[in-house]
Amino acid sequence: MLNKRVGILLATYNGEKYISDQVNSILNQTYKNWTLLIHDDGSKDGTIEIIKEFVKKYPEKIILWEDGKTLGGSKENFAHLLNIAKKEFDFDYVMFCDQDDVWLPKKIEITLKKFVEIEKRSQKETPIIVHTDLKVVDEDLNIIADSFWCYQKINPFNVKLSCLILENVVTGCAMMMNKALIDKVHFIPKDALVHDWWITLVCAALGGEIFPIFEPLVLYRQHGTNSIGAKDFTILGVLKRFRRNPYQTFKNALEKSKRIKKQNIALANYLESELNVKNELLLKYKKSCNNPLKRKIFYMKNKCLCGYPLKKFLKLIFC
C-alpha cells in the first residue's frame, strides 16, 4: 500500500482563519505518500502568505499552483485542480480537501486500506469511490453531531443512480477516487450543482462502485462563511428553518429542484458526447423531465424517492 501516491486537492479562498489547522492535520496523517496541491481563487486576506510559509517548510509535500486564474467558486476551483492533477501529476488516487475542516490522523490510511481491499476483487478499469462519515463541529471544533450522516439523515447505501439523481450521499472532503474514475471526469459542467455530486453521478452512471466507511474521519467545521453547511434534517429542524424565513426556504427548494433537473440533463448529455455511453435511466428521465406529472411518475416507477421519509416527501413535492 505504501507505494500508492495520493493527490490531495485543496481549493482556497479567504481561508486565513482556519487554513493552518487543515494543513497541519494533513501533515499529521499516518500515511505519508501524498502530495498536497493547492490553488487559490483570488484571496484578499492572508491565505496565500500562510500557504507559502508551509511550502517553504515542506516543499517536497506541498505545492501552491500559481497561474493567476480566478475561477469564481469552489466547484470551479476544484474542477481546475482536478484538471491540473490529471495533466501534470500521476496520482493513483485523488482526495478533495476543504480549507476549514480538520482531518483526523488516520483518514488517508483507513480510506486507502479499504480501497486496496476493494481493488483486489474489482477490475482495474472499474471507477471507484470510497467515502467516510464526518463529525459536525462548530468553529471552535466543539462537536455538534458525532455523525454527519445521522445529522443530515443520509443513507450512504443509497448509491444507485436512481437515488443519486435526487440526492447526493458522498461528501467531497470525505471521498477518495481512483484513476479509473479520474480519467472519466473530463470536466465539471456549469450545470453541476457541486463537484462531489457530479463525480458521484458519473461513477454510478458508469456502473462504478461506491463504498462507505462508517467511521467519521473529518471534523466538518460549521461557521458563518461556509459555502455549503450541514443542516439538521429532523422534522423540527426543517420546521425551524421554514418558520425563520418561509419565503426564502420555499424559493431555495424550488431553485434547487430546477438545478437538479439541469444537472441530470447535463449528465445524460455528458455521458453520450464525452464517454459514448447511453444510460437508459437518464434517457427516460430526459423524456419526462419537462412535465411535472410525468417526472413524478418516473421517480416512483424507478424508485428514485430513497431515504428518510421526510426527504422522500420533499423530493416528491419539489422535484
ROTOR-41066 format. One record per residue (C-alpha): y, x, z; residue number from 0; residue in three letters. Coordinates in steps of 0.02 Angstrom, whole numbers, m for minus. Example, Ala and Ser with C-alpha at 12.3 -4.5 7.8 and 13.67 -1.06 7.14 Angstrom:
2
((m225 615 390) 0 ALA);
((m53 684 357) 1 SER);
END
This chain:
319
((0 0 0) 0 MET);
((119 145 35) 1 LEU);
((144 185 m150) 2 ASN);
((215 11 m187) 3 LYS);
((401 28 m223) 4 ARG);
((505 m117 m159) 5 VAL);
((679 m154 m226) 6 GLY);
((795 m246 m106) 7 ILE);
((942 m331 m193) 8 LEU);
((1095 m358 m83) 9 LEU);
((1239 m461 m153) 10 ALA);
((1400 m438 m53) 11 THR);
((1570 m520 m44) 12 TYR);
((1693 m505 102) 13 ASN);
((1550 m467 220) 14 GLY);
((1627 m334 334) 15 GLU);
((1591 m433 493) 16 LYS);
((1402 m433 475) 17 TYR);
((1352 m309 340) 18 ILE);
((1316 m165 460) 19 SER);
((1192 m272 559) 20 ASP);
((1099 m315 399) 21 GLN);
((1091 m140 326) 22 VAL);
((1037 m67 493) 23 ASN);
((897 m196 504) 24 SER);
((834 m137 334) 25 ILE);
((844 45 387) 26 LEU);
((738 m1 539) 27 ASN);
((596 m75 434) 28 GLN);
((422 m9 473) 29 THR);
((384 1 286) 30 TYR);
((487 142 212) 31 LYS);
((456 145 23) 32 ASN);
((605 39 m25) 33 TRP);
((772 57 m113) 34 THR);
((923 m48 m66) 35 LEU);
((1026 m92 m220) 36 LEU);
((1197 m167 m183) 37 ILE);
((1326 m248 m297) 38 HIS);
((1491 m311 m228) 39 ASP);
((1580 m461 m305) 40 ASP);
((1758 m403 m279) 41 GLY);
((1776 m399 m89) 42 SER);
((1953 m396 m21) 43 LYS);
((1904 m336 153) 44 ASP);
((1819 m176 213) 45 GLY);
((1645 m215 145) 46 THR);
((1647 m78 14) 47 ILE);
((1705 55 136) 48 GLU);
((1566 10 258) 49 ILE);
((1435 16 120) 50 ILE);
((1498 185 58) 51 LYS);
((1476 257 233) 52 GLU);
((1293 202 230) 53 PHE);
((1272 276 55) 54 VAL);
((1338 444 117) 55 LYS);
((1213 445 260) 56 LYS);
((1064 380 159) 57 TYR);
((1094 424 m25) 58 PRO);
((907 426 m63) 59 GLU);
((886 247 4) 60 LYS);
((1046 152 m31) 61 ILE);
((1133 130 m200) 62 ILE);
((1301 45 m224) 63 LEU);
((1309 m9 m406) 64 TRP);
((1493 4 m454) 65 GLU);
((1526 m67 m626) 66 ASP);
((1689 m159 m590) 67 GLY);
((1613 m329 m631) 68 LYS);
((1665 m483 m533) 69 THR);
((1537 m622 m556) 70 LEU);
((1615 m763 m455) 71 GLY);
((1471 m817 m343) 72 GLY);
((1312 m764 m253) 73 SER);
((1197 m840 m385) 74 LYS);
((1282 m743 m522) 75 GLU);
((1287 m584 m417) 76 ASN);
((1101 m593 m378) 77 PHE);
((1063 m627 m562) 78 ALA);
((1165 m472 m608) 79 HIS);
((1072 m367 m478) 80 LEU);
((904 m428 m544) 81 LEU);
((954 m379 m720) 82 ASN);
((1006 m205 m660) 83 ILE);
((842 m186 m565) 84 ALA);
((742 m229 m721) 85 LYS);
((838 m113 m837) 86 LYS);
((870 37 m725) 87 GLU);
((728 42 m599) 88 PHE);
((540 24 m594) 89 ASP);
((510 m82 m440) 90 PHE);
((338 m154 m406) 91 ASP);
((415 m294 m304) 92 TYR);
((589 m365 m277) 93 VAL);
((664 m446 m123) 94 MET);
((834 m531 m104) 95 PHE);
((948 m496 42) 96 CYS);
((1097 m593 111) 97 ASP);
((1238 m492 186) 98 GLN);
((1250 m587 351) 99 ASP);
((1067 m600 407) 100 ASP);
((957 m482 507) 101 VAL);
((781 m433 454) 102 TRP);
((650 m414 588) 103 LEU);
((567 m241 585) 104 PRO);
((402 m290 503) 105 LYS);
((473 m405 369) 106 LYS);
((431 m294 221) 107 ILE);
((266 m232 293) 108 GLU);
((195 m405 332) 109 ILE);
((253 m480 167) 110 THR);
((184 m335 66) 111 LEU);
((16 m339 156) 112 LYS);
((m1 m523 108) 113 LYS);
((46 m480 m71) 114 PHE);
((m85 m344 m85) 115 VAL);
((m216 m464 m15) 116 GLU);
((m170 m597 m144) 117 ILE);
((m168 m475 m290) 118 GLU);
((m346 m419 m254) 119 LYS);
((m406 m590 m313) 120 ARG);
((m271 m629 m442) 121 SER);
((m247 m569 m619) 122 GLN);
((m117 m434 m647) 123 LYS);
((m8 m546 m757) 124 GLU);
((0 m689 m629) 125 THR);
((178 m724 m567) 126 PRO);
((175 m725 m376) 127 ILE);
((298 m763 m237) 128 ILE);
((265 m731 m53) 129 VAL);
((393 m804 68) 130 HIS);
((412 m818 256) 131 THR);
((487 m934 384) 132 ASP);
((654 m890 466) 133 LEU);
((735 m909 636) 134 LYS);
((901 m1002 629) 135 VAL);
((1032 m914 736) 136 VAL);
((1218 m930 771) 137 ASP);
((1346 m797 727) 138 GLU);
((1302 m701 886) 139 ASP);
((1115 m709 845) 140 LEU);
((1077 m838 979) 141 ASN);
((930 m944 924) 142 ILE);
((968 m1120 860) 143 ILE);
((792 m1153 796) 144 ALA);
((633 m1049 803) 145 ASP);
((579 m1113 633) 146 SER);
((693 m1145 484) 147 PHE);
((552 m1244 403) 148 TRP);
((540 m1363 552) 149 CYS);
((730 m1374 568) 150 TYR);
((752 m1421 385) 151 GLN);
((590 m1523 378) 152 LYS);
((519 m1411 241) 153 ILE);
((335 m1411 199) 154 ASN);
((301 m1238 125) 155 PRO);
((141 m1302 44) 156 PHE);
((238 m1418 m73) 157 ASN);
((237 m1288 m213) 158 VAL);
((177 m1392 m360) 159 LYS);
((308 m1404 m497) 160 LEU);
((312 m1593 m473) 161 SER);
((376 m1568 m295) 162 CYS);
((489 m1420 m332) 163 LEU);
((591 m1509 m464) 164 ILE);
((672 m1608 m323) 165 LEU);
((666 m1488 m175) 166 GLU);
((658 m1301 m155) 167 ASN);
((545 m1235 m16) 168 VAL);
((573 m1048 m44) 169 VAL);
((724 m962 36) 170 THR);
((790 m814 m63) 171 GLY);
((815 m696 84) 172 CYS);
((636 m729 141) 173 ALA);
((546 m704 m25) 174 MET);
((462 m563 m120) 175 MET);
((416 m573 m305) 176 MET);
((303 m465 m411) 177 ASN);
((333 m377 m576) 178 LYS);
((242 m512 m675) 179 ALA);
((371 m639 m616) 180 LEU);
((520 m520 m629) 181 ILE);
((479 m496 m813) 182 ASP);
((482 m685 m843) 183 LYS);
((656 m711 m771) 184 VAL);
((759 m657 m920) 185 HIS);
((918 m733 m847) 186 PHE);
((975 m866 m725) 187 ILE);
((1073 m1002 m817) 188 PRO);
((1235 m1082 m760) 189 LYS);
((1144 m1247 m730) 190 ASP);
((1029 m1169 m600) 191 ALA);
((1085 m1225 m426) 192 LEU);
((1038 m1062 m339) 193 VAL);
((943 m905 m391) 194 HIS);
((794 m931 m274) 195 ASP);
((760 m1110 m329) 196 TRP);
((768 m1061 m513) 197 TRP);
((647 m916 m490) 198 ILE);
((528 m1026 m390) 199 THR);
((532 m1158 m527) 200 LEU);
((492 m1029 m661) 201 VAL);
((346 m964 m557) 202 CYS);
((274 m1139 m531) 203 ALA);
((301 m1192 m712) 204 ALA);
((204 m1039 m773) 205 LEU);
((57 m1079 m660) 206 GLY);
((101 m940 m538) 207 GLY);
((55 m931 m355) 208 GLU);
((173 m962 m208) 209 ILE);
((112 m916 m33) 210 PHE);
((194 m947 136) 211 PRO);
((190 m835 289) 212 ILE);
((220 m941 444) 213 PHE);
((292 m800 548) 214 GLU);
((484 m803 548) 215 PRO);
((540 m630 489) 216 LEU);
((726 m659 461) 217 VAL);
((867 m706 580) 218 LEU);
((960 m829 469) 219 TYR);
((1138 m822 532) 220 ARG);
((1245 m979 530) 221 GLN);
((1434 m961 533) 222 HIS);
((1592 m1037 462) 223 GLY);
((1588 m945 296) 224 THR);
((1406 m974 247) 225 ASN);
((1398 m1021 63) 226 SER);
((1233 m1110 99) 227 ILE);
((1178 m1152 276) 228 GLY);
((1037 m1231 374) 229 ALA);
((1057 m1414 418) 230 LYS);
((965 m1515 549) 231 ASP);
((865 m1641 446) 232 PHE);
((815 m1762 581) 233 THR);
((873 m1942 559) 234 ILE);
((1002 m1911 696) 235 LEU);
((1064 m1753 610) 236 GLY);
((1085 m1842 443) 237 VAL);
((1174 m1990 526) 238 LEU);
((1294 m1873 615) 239 LYS);
((1344 m1791 451) 240 ARG);
((1364 m1961 368) 241 PHE);
((1472 m2029 510) 242 ARG);
((1580 m1873 511) 243 ARG);
((1629 m1895 328) 244 ASN);
((1535 m2036 240) 245 PRO);
((1631 m2024 76) 246 TYR);
((1607 m1836 57) 247 GLN);
((1424 m1844 110) 248 THR);
((1388 m1980 m18) 249 PHE);
((1486 m1887 m152) 250 LYS);
((1393 m1724 m117) 251 ASN);
((1224 m1811 m130) 252 ALA);
((1269 m1886 m299) 253 LEU);
((1338 m1721 m362) 254 GLU);
((1180 m1629 m309) 255 LYS);
((1070 m1757 m398) 256 SER);
((1168 m1728 m559) 257 LYS);
((1148 m1540 m541) 258 ARG);
((961 m1557 m508) 259 ILE);
((944 m1655 m669) 260 LYS);
((1037 m1520 m766) 261 LYS);
((932 m1384 m685) 262 GLN);
((768 m1467 m735) 263 ASN);
((825 m1492 m914) 264 ILE);
((882 m1310 m919) 265 ALA);
((710 m1258 m855) 266 LEU);
((620 m1354 m992) 267 ALA);
((733 m1276 m1123) 268 ASN);
((717 m1102 m1048) 269 TYR);
((527 m1109 m1047) 270 LEU);
((521 m1164 m1228) 271 GLU);
((656 m1050 m1300) 272 SER);
((630 m892 m1195) 273 GLU);
((445 m896 m1149) 274 LEU);
((373 m1005 m1288) 275 ASN);
((297 m1122 m1159) 276 VAL);
((297 m1311 m1170) 277 LYS);
((272 m1388 m998) 278 ASN);
((208 m1566 m1010) 279 GLU);
((282 m1623 m845) 280 LEU);
((456 m1562 m892) 281 LEU);
((444 m1637 m1067) 282 LEU);
((405 m1806 m987) 283 LYS);
((549 m1780 m867) 284 TYR);
((671 m1748 m1010) 285 LYS);
((619 m1913 m1091) 286 LYS);
((651 m2010 m930) 287 SER);
((799 m1919 m856) 288 CYS);
((940 m2019 m938) 289 ASN);
((876 m2186 m875) 290 ASN);
((884 m2203 m684) 291 PRO);
((743 m2330 m675) 292 LEU);
((628 m2232 m791) 293 LYS);
((669 m2074 m694) 294 ARG);
((619 m2153 m527) 295 LYS);
((458 m2220 m605) 296 ILE);
((423 m2043 m668) 297 PHE);
((446 m1975 m491) 298 TYR);
((324 m2100 m419) 299 MET);
((194 m2081 m557) 300 LYS);
((196 m1891 m546) 301 ASN);
((202 m1880 m355) 302 LYS);
((371 m1793 m354) 303 CYS);
((428 m1875 m192) 304 LEU);
((349 m1748 m75) 305 CYS);
((376 m1702 106) 306 GLY);
((467 m1778 254) 307 TYR);
((484 m1970 242) 308 PRO);
((674 m1969 258) 309 LEU);
((686 m1841 118) 310 LYS);
((570 m1946 9) 311 LYS);
((683 m2097 35) 312 PHE);
((844 m1999 m4) 313 LEU);
((766 m1922 m159) 314 LYS);
((717 m2094 m223) 315 LEU);
((892 m2163 m190) 316 ILE);
((998 m2019 m255) 317 PHE);
((888 m1927 m382) 318 CYS);
END
